[in-house]
Amino acid sequence: MELRVRFPVDDRELSTLHALAFESPVSVQPWGARLERHALTWVGAFSNDRLIGFVQVCWDGGAHAFVLDTAVHPEYGRKGIGKELVAAAAEEARAAGCEWLHVDYEPHLTAFYVEACGFTPTEAALLKLR
């Protein structure tokens, strides 16, 4: 498995991964254009050049960054790929000068974000980067 930061996005490939990870129908979205316009960074996990995981980080242009769309292909779940993606995203946000990394998640993901990734539980969740 290889992590790639700000990789060239194939809209169909990422839309398919997102649909599989979130158990929803595939609807091709303009991921590449959105990421270029709104994201601080994004990270992909690849296996033999196949996209198997993804996370993006948006930000306010200052101290706060936000984890969005953490997704791992179901065939690759529970292997630590999501944790590696979030760690790489956090490092990218830290390197960009952000102080806080926020994430909102559903209750069933508490163990992942809090225990595995190190976020502090709050009404939302955040990670102090500096």
N, C-alpha and C positions, 0 to 999 in steps of 0.2 A: 504494500500500500504506500502511496506517495501523496503527500499534501502539496497543493499548488495554490499560491496566493495570487489573486487577481488574474486568474486564468481566463483565456478567451471563452466566453460562454456561448454554448449552443442552446438556443431557446427551447427547442424540442427535447433535447436530452435532459435539461434541468427541469422542465415542466413534467416530464415523465417521472423523474426521480421524486420530485415533490409530491406528485399524485400517489405514487407507490408508498412513500413514507407516511403520508397522511390519509391513506386509504380513501382517496377521492378520485373522481373521473379525471382523465387527462384533458387538460385545456391548455393549449400552448399559449404562454404568456411572453411578453417582451422583456425577459429577464435581463438580457445584455444591456439594453437601453436604460432600464430602471437602475441597475447597479451602477452603471457609469454616471448617472445623474445624481443618485441619492446615497450611495454607499460610501463609507470610509474605505472599506475593503470587503473582500469575500475570500473564502477558502474552500477548495474542493479536495475531496479524497478520491484518488484514482487507483484502480486495480487494472493493470494491463491497458491503460488509456481509457478505461470505462469509468465514468463518473458514478461513484458509489456513496458519496456523502457531500454535504454542503452546509455552509453557514455564512451569513452575511452580518456585517456590522454597519449600522447607520450611526450618525452622530449629530450633535448640535453645532459642530464647528469649534467647540471649546472643550470643556472638561468631561462631558457626558457622551458615552457611546452606548449603543443598544444592540443586543444580540437578537437576530431575527432568523426565522426559517431554518433552524437546525434540522437537518434531515439526513437519515442514513437508509440506504436501500435495505428492505427487510431481509434479504439473503445475507447481509453483512452485519446485522444487528447483534448487540451484546458482545462485541469484540473490542470495545474501547475506542472505536472510530469517532463517535460523537464527542467523547471526552477530548480526544486529540484535536478535533476540529475547533471546539470551544477554546481550548488552551492556545491554539495558534491564533484564533481571532482575538483573544485577550492580549496576547503579545503584540499583535499588530496595532491594537488600540493604544496600548501602553507606549509603543514606539512613536505613535502619532501625537503623543502628549496628553492623552486623555487621563483623567484621574479616576473616573468611575465607569464601570461597565454594568449596565442594567439588563435584566431579563424578566419578562413575564412568562409564566408557564402555568399549565393546568396542574391541579394537585397531584395527579399520578406521576408527574415528572419531578416532584420535589427531591427524591433521592438522587436523581441524575444531576440536577443543577446544584443542589446544596451539598450533598455528600461527595459526589464524584468530581464535580467541577469547582467546588469551593466558594460558591456564592453564599452570602449571608441572607437568611430569610427575613423578609420585611413584608409590607403590604404588597410590594412587588419583590424583586430581588436585585441586589447590586453587589458588585465586587470592587473593593477599593484597589486601584491600580498604582497609586503613589502615596 
